[in-house]
Amino acid sequence: MLLHADSFQAKAKQLQIDRIGIAAVKPVGDHVKDTFLRYLEKGRQAEMHYLERHLEKRFDPAMLLPGARSLVVILCGYAQAEDTPRHPHISLYAQGKDYHLYVKEKLNALAEHLPAGTFRCFCDTAPVLEKYWAEQAGLGVVGKNSLLINPDFGSYCFIGILLTQAAFDHYDRPLYETPGFTHPCADCRLCAEACPAGALQNGLDANRCLSYLTIEHKGERPPLPAGWFGCDRCQKVCPANRSIARPGHADFRASDTLLSLTEETVLAMKQEEFEKTFGNSAILRAGLDGLQKNIKAQPHGKPATSF
């Protein structure tokens, strides 16, 4: 089955998908594989042991879907206008609807244009190198903050993958292959210098990353010089985020329920109330225990010294 890429991209636009790129399925290059393995060997993944599993699938998407020929990569922007109400202690990406749900809905709607049984949809739900494939599909480049940087949406974008057995009449090329291309990070080190935990020295070290510590980490917290859930410091100082093409989707705006949250209400929450409040939010990943640990680890006016 051969599909017209331009026509498929037009369908994505009709679905209000912000950006789409298409790459041919092939194993990742040796350099990418070696870099990932060195990252694991250094223990920079911290306790995210799922990154150590299914490496053969992570390095070759065809193993996730026999006969796969193409990866359709979509981006959904989530930055909001400056005057949009937001909770000061929660990372921007988790203010509104859980992006896993939103992006999956977009992917499934796009996949309706493919025959049943010829595709799989992923949004952080399979061992796929999403940022690498977004690069291959011409949607941006990975920055020094370890995030994908898109020319129009900066790093404020979610990635979705549609792996399909269909082939396309042409494929997109990485931006870094464009003549005269200049990497948006170039000699800039603002993100590394602004990181309150020093997690971006010579690449990302999850052991020190405040997003990791407030979301993925299951143990006790060190004093946290940031918010309750996640940390946007590296994104706030990034020059690529100063001129976003347009605000992200309304689904990612903070709800009134979230905006009204206080330390006292969260610390007094029971599990049932937590699930009801955050059942449609990425905050659910931290768990009630984790969210309460994060709040208790705040300096409350006293400077944190662990970093």
N, C-alpha and C positions, 0 to 999 in steps of 0.2 A: 504494500500500500504506500503510494507516494502522495504526500500532501503539499499544498502550496503554502509556504511559510507566511507570505504576506496576508493571505486570506485568514489563516489561523490567528495571526497577530491582530487582525481587524476584529475577530470574534472576541479576543481578550479585551480589546478596548471597549467593546459594547458591554462587557461585564464589569466595567470600571476597574479593571486591573491596571495599575499604574504603569508598569513596565513589563515587557516580556522579551526573552531572548531564547534562542534555540541552539543547542550544541549537539554534535554527534557523539554517541556513546563510544567510549574507548577507555582502556585502563589509564589511570593517572600516570604521569611521568615519574621517572626514578627520583628526580629531585624533590618532588612533592611527597612521595612516599618516604624518602629518607628524612626529610624535615619533620614529618609527622612522627616517625619512629623515634627520632632524637628527642622530640618534645616529651614523649612518653618515658623514654629512658631517664630523662632528667627529673621525672616526677612532677612536672609542671601542670599535669592534669589534676593534681591533688587527689581527692577521693572520688572523682568522676570515673570510676572504673569501667563504665559502659564504653568509654572511648577506647579501651584496650581490647574489646571484644569485636568479633566479626571483621577483622582487618582485611581479609581477602575481599569481602563485599564492599568495604569502604573504599578500597583501591580500584574496584572494577564494578561499576553499577550494573553491568550485564548479569551479574550473579544474583541480583535482586529480582530480575525479571528475564527469564530465558527469552532470547530473541529480541531483546531491547535494542533499538537503533538510535533513539533520540532522547534527549533530556530537554524538556520545556521548563524554563526557569521563570518564575514571576516575582515581581516586587510589589509590595503594598506599603505605601508611605504612612507614617503615623505621627509625624511632627504636627503640632497644633499651632494656631496663631498665638502670638505672645499674650494677648488678652484673654485667652481661654482659661477658665478656672482649672487649677490642678492641685493635687495634694502635695505639699512640700516635702514629704518624707518617703514618697514612693516613686520609683523610676518611671519615666514617661511612658515606656512601652507597656507598663502594666496598669496604667490609669483606667483604661476602658475594658472592652471585651477581650477575652483571651484570644490572642492572635492565632493560636493553633486552630481554633474553631473557625475564625474568620477566613484565614488563608485556605484551610481545607474546603470551605464552602466555595470559594472562588475556583480552586483546582477542580473540584467535582463538577462544577458548572461548565468549566472549559472542557473537561473530559467527556461531556455528553456529545461532543462532536467526534468522538472516536468510537470504534466498535467495542462492545463489551468484551472484557477479558484481555484487552490489548494494552492495558496501562496500569500503573500504580501511582498513587498520590502521597507525597511526603511533606510534612512540615515539622521538623525535629522529631520524627517518628521512625527513622530508619538510619542505618549507618551510611549516610551519604555526606560527602564533603560539600555542603551547600554553598559556602562562599567560593570555593574553588570553581564549582560549576557555574556559579553566577558570573565569575570572571570569564570563563570560557565562552559563555553565552553573550559576552559583550555588555554586561550590565554594570560594570564598575571594576574596581580593584580593591584588594584588601589593604587597609591602612595600618599604620603603626599601632593603632588602638585595637588591632585584631579584628575589626569590623569591616564589612563591605562598605565602600564609599561609592555611591552612585552620583554622577554629575548633576542630577536634578534634585535628588532627595537626600544627599549627603549620606550619613550613616543611620538616619532615622527611617529604616525600611526593613520590612519582614521578607523573608525568602520562602518561596514554595517551589517544590519540584514535582513535575509531572513526567514520569518515566514511561515511555511508550515504545511499542514494537513498530510504530509507523516511522517511515523515513520522510524527510522533507526535501523539497526541490533545491533549497539552499540553506546554509547555516550561518549563524553570526560568528564574528571573530572577536577575540579579546581586544579590549581597548588599547592594551599595551603594544599591540601590533600595528596600531595606527601611526603613520609617519608623523613625526613631530610630537608624539605623545609625551607629556610630562606628568609624572606621578604626583597626585595631589598632596602627598606628604613631603616629597622632595627632601629638603634639609630641615623641615619643621620638626620640633620635638615638644610642642606645647602639651600634647596629651600625656607624655611621659613625665614632664615636669609638673603637671597639675594633679596627677594621680596621688591622692592622699596616702596611699598605702605602698607606693613605689612598686606597683605590680607590672609596669610596662618598661622595665629596663631590659633591653635586649630581648624583646618579645614579651608575650603575656605569661605571667606566672600566676596561675589560679590560686595557689596557696595564699597569696597576698591580696588577691582581687576582692574588693568589697562586694561586688555582685555575687561572686561565688560564696563568700562567707555568709551573706544574708539570705541566700536562696538554696544553694546546693548542700552546703556544709551541715552535717547533722550533729556535730559536737558542740562544746561550749564556745561562746564567742569571746574574742578579745575585745577590749574597748573599741567601739566603732565610731569613727569620726564622720559618719555619713548617715543615711536614712534608715528606715525600717526595712525596705525591700529594694535592693539594687543600688546602683550608683551611676549617675550620668556625667560625672565630672569630665571624663575624657571626651565626651561628645559635646559638652557645652563650650569647651575651649577650641574645638576643631574649626578651622577656617572654612572647611567644606560645608559646614552646617549653618553658615551665616546667610545663605541665599537659597533657601529651599524653594523649589518650583511652585508649590502650592500646598496648603494645609492638608494633612492626612485625613482619612475618613472619619466621619462623625462617630463611628462605632468605637473609636479609640479615645474619645473624650471621657474625662472622669465623670462618673455618675454622682448624683446627689448623695447617695449612700456612702460612697467612698470619700467624698469631700468632707463629710461630717465626722469622719473617724478621728478619735483622739486616742492618746496613749491609754487613758483610763478605760475607754470602751473596749479596746482590743485586749487589754490585760484582764478584763472581767469576762471576756467571751468564753462560752462553752463550745464544744466541738460542733454541736448541731447548728448553733448560730453562726459559727465560722463558715461552715459549709454552705449555709444559706446565703450569707453575705458575699462570699467569694467563689461560689459554685461556677460562675461564668467568667472567672478572672484568672490570669496567670499567677496571681498571688497564692492561689490554692497550692501551688508547688512547694512553697516554703513550709506549709503545714502550720497549724495553730501554735504548736510548741516552738517552731522555728521563729515565727513572727514575734511571739512574746519574748523569746530569748534576744532577738534583735533590739527590741525596745528597751529591755532591761540593760543592754550593753551600751546604750547611748550615754555620752558624757554628762548630759543634763547641766550644761553650762561650764563644766570643767574640761580643759583640753585633754584629748586622748593622747597618750604617750607611746602606745605600743608600736606605732608606725613612725 
